[in-house]
Structures are given as C-alpha cells and as structure tokens.
Amino acid sequence: MTGERSAAARAVGATKVYGSGAAEVRAIDDVTIAFDAGRFTAIMGPSGAGKSTLMHCVAGLDTVSSGQVFVGDVELGSLSDRQLTVLRRERIGFVFQSFNLLPALDAEENITLPLTLAGTRPDRAWIDAVVATVGLGDRLSHRPAELSGGQRQRVAVARALASRPQIIFADEPTGNLDSRTGAEILTFLREAVDELGQTIVMVTHDPVAAAYADAAVFLADGRVRDRVEGPTARTVLDRMSAFEAETMGRSR
Ligand SMILES: Nc1ncnc2c1ncn2[C@@H]1O[C@H](COP(=O)(O)OP(=O)(O)OP(=O)(O)O)[C@@H](O)[C@H]1O
C-alpha cells in the first residue's frame, strides 16, 4: 500500500521550553512527527532527549510553548482546560511503568473504572474482547496485591483499551518487569494493535522492546534525529551506538 496513512496524533513544529534565561531548557525543539493510526510506534533516545516531554505534550498532559499538537483533527491548543480533560478521558489511554491500579478494586473493576468514572455504559462486546485478550481467566476477580507484576500490567493495558481510545501512550511499560514478563506485555500490546486495531506509542530505552513496534523514532537533544521502519533489536542497538558516538564526539 502506498497511500498516506492517517495520523491518530501528530505534532507540528512543537517546541517546549522549561525555565528561562541561563536555566532555559528546550526539552523538545521544533518537533514534527505523526503517529500513524493502527500502528505501534516506539520513541527512543538517550536520557534527557525529550521523550517524556514529547509524549506528555501530544497526550495533552502538558502544553507546548510553540507549534501545534493534534489528536485526530483536534488541535489541543484550541481547547479549554475542561475540553482538554474530556478529550484525554475519551480519546487517550495511558499505561505507566508503575501500573497505577486501585488496590481496593479487583482486576475487572480496575479495567472498567475509567468507563464507570466517565458515566459511560461499557460496550459489553468490546470489554469481553479486551478481557479475552488480556488472558487473566479467573484472576479477574482478584485484587492487584494478589496478582504478579506482569498480570498487573496486563490489567493496566486492558484498562487503557477499555474506552477504545484513539491512541494509547505507554511510558516504559516494561520498566518494572523481568524480561520474560516484559515480553508477555509487549506481545499483548502487539496483539492490541494487530487484532483490535489499536494505535500505540511507547517510550522505551530497551532495543528489544522497540523491536515489537512497527517503527522506532529516535530523539536526541529535543529533536527527531532518525526513524527506523520494522526495527529489530540489532538495528535499534546499532542506531543507539551511532548516536552515543556522535554525542561523545560533540562533547569532546
Ligand atoms: N518540568 C521540568 N522543568 C524543567 N526542566 C524539565 C522539566 N521536565 C523535563 N525537563 C528537562 O527537559 C529535558 C527533556 O526531559 P525528558 O524528561 O522529556 O527526557 P527523556 O528523554 O524522557 O529522559 P529520560 O529517558 O531520562 O526519562 C531534560 O533536560 C529535562 O531535564
């Protein structure tokens, strides 16, 4: 297929400046990037490259200093705080390194919580499909404390999927998991894209994790430096080594 894919979200000339004067930091600097609908994109780059800032700005958790961010066709800068809150709730899903589940609720209640809070009646067929994909079986009635780390993160991913968001942002989702459990979660994310058509953007430091994505985008010093389609752990690692060599060369 050669046609242009539609973007679930995008940034156009997005710049975020923290602080001022001598303390000014351009966390992202004139970033233009599109996250294609129905694809899995990894954001990579060294510590301080601006990965989290980019994700937070595109997800409407932070605002850009200049430039624009769109979720679908909606430009976030045109929204009031209240409209932005509604957009985040209805169109964006989040998965964090630390799971962020409510301890008093069982797994199934955690999954449907965002819908309950929004006062939306769950689409039962969809929830059933998500729950079937999550593969927790009888552990759905267990509380987070009775689940393993991998099972907790599965619940967190299912919770993000429950409202059928336009895009899910995952910030180091396997950062707290051992490699085998991490691989299970990455497979689950991959299935959400392949079988449910979900769009996912994941920040990661791990080349093995990035290899599950359809594309890996590399940031350095707040700018998009490169993009690899169909990344493998090997190609990602090679790119990372090349950036490190460049950065060391510049700081000499
Ligand atoms: N709230 C803030 N106030 C001031 N500076 C900030 C703030 N948030 C981020 N920065 C700075 O912006 C730059 C980019 O930070 P960011 O957290 O986006 O990088 P990152 O690539 O996600 O890093 P890491 O991989 O370590 O999480 C860094 O220099 C950071 O110190």
The ligand as an SDF file (V2000), in Angstrom:
LIG
                    3D

 31 33  0  0  0  0  0  0  0  0999 V2000
    9.3210   20.1760   34.4710 N   0  0  0  0  0  0  0  0  0  0  0  0
   10.5420   20.4280   34.0010 C   0  0  0  0  0  0  0  0  0  0  0  0
   11.2230   21.5440   34.3530 N   0  0  0  0  0  0  0  0  0  0  0  0
   12.4540   21.8010   33.8690 C   0  0  0  0  0  0  0  0  0  0  0  0
   13.1140   21.0000   33.0000 N   0  0  0  0  0  0  0  0  0  0  0  0
   12.4830   19.8750   32.6210 C   0  0  0  0  0  0  0  0  0  0  0  0
   11.1850   19.5220   33.0900 C   0  0  0  0  0  0  0  0  0  0  0  0
   10.8360   18.3400   32.5180 N   0  0  0  0  0  0  0  0  0  0  0  0
   11.8760   17.9690   31.7450 C   0  0  0  0  0  0  0  0  0  0  0  0
   12.8560   18.8780   31.7870 N   0  0  0  0  0  0  0  0  0  0  0  0
   14.1320   18.8390   31.0480 C   0  0  0  0  0  0  0  0  0  0  0  0
   13.8310   18.6510   29.6760 O   0  0  0  0  0  0  0  0  0  0  0  0
   14.7480   17.7500   29.0720 C   0  0  0  0  0  0  0  0  0  0  0  0
   13.9900   16.5730   28.4680 C   0  0  0  0  0  0  0  0  0  0  0  0
   13.4180   15.8030   29.5360 O   0  0  0  0  0  0  0  0  0  0  0  0
   12.5230   14.4880   29.2910 P   0  0  0  0  0  0  0  0  0  0  0  0
   12.0950   14.0040   30.6360 O   0  0  0  0  0  0  0  0  0  0  0  0
   11.4940   14.7800   28.2910 O   0  0  0  0  0  0  0  0  0  0  0  0
   13.6050   13.4950   28.6540 O   0  0  0  0  0  0  0  0  0  0  0  0
   13.5150   11.9150   28.4560 P   0  0  0  0  0  0  0  0  0  0  0  0
   14.0830   11.6410   27.1170 O   0  0  0  0  0  0  0  0  0  0  0  0
   12.1310   11.4560   28.7350 O   0  0  0  0  0  0  0  0  0  0  0  0
   14.5070   11.4100   29.5850 O   0  0  0  0  0  0  0  0  0  0  0  0
   14.5130   10.0120   30.4430 P   0  0  0  0  0  0  0  0  0  0  0  0
   14.8240    8.9510   29.4530 O   0  0  0  0  0  0  0  0  0  0  0  0
   15.6290   10.2320   31.4150 O   0  0  0  0  0  0  0  0  0  0  0  0
   13.1740    9.8900   31.0910 O   0  0  0  0  0  0  0  0  0  0  0  0
   15.7400   17.3560   30.1500 C   0  0  0  0  0  0  0  0  0  0  0  0
   16.8830   18.1810   30.0390 O   0  0  0  0  0  0  0  0  0  0  0  0
   14.9790   17.6360   31.4240 C   0  0  0  0  0  0  0  0  0  0  0  0
   15.8720   17.9470   32.4750 O   0  0  0  0  0  0  0  0  0  0  0  0
  1  2  1  0
  2  3  1  0
  2  7  2  0
  3  4  2  0
  4  5  1  0
  5  6  2  0
  6  7  1  0
  6 10  1  0
  7  8  1  0
  8  9  2  0
  9 10  1  0
 10 11  1  0
 11 12  1  0
 11 30  1  0
 12 13  1  0
 13 14  1  0
 13 28  1  0
 14 15  1  0
 15 16  1  0
 16 17  2  0
 16 18  1  0
 16 19  1  0
 19 20  1  0
 20 21  2  0
 20 22  1  0
 20 23  1  0
 23 24  1  0
 24 25  2  0
 24 26  1  0
 24 27  1  0
 28 29  1  0
 28 30  1  0
 30 31  1  0
M  END
$$$$
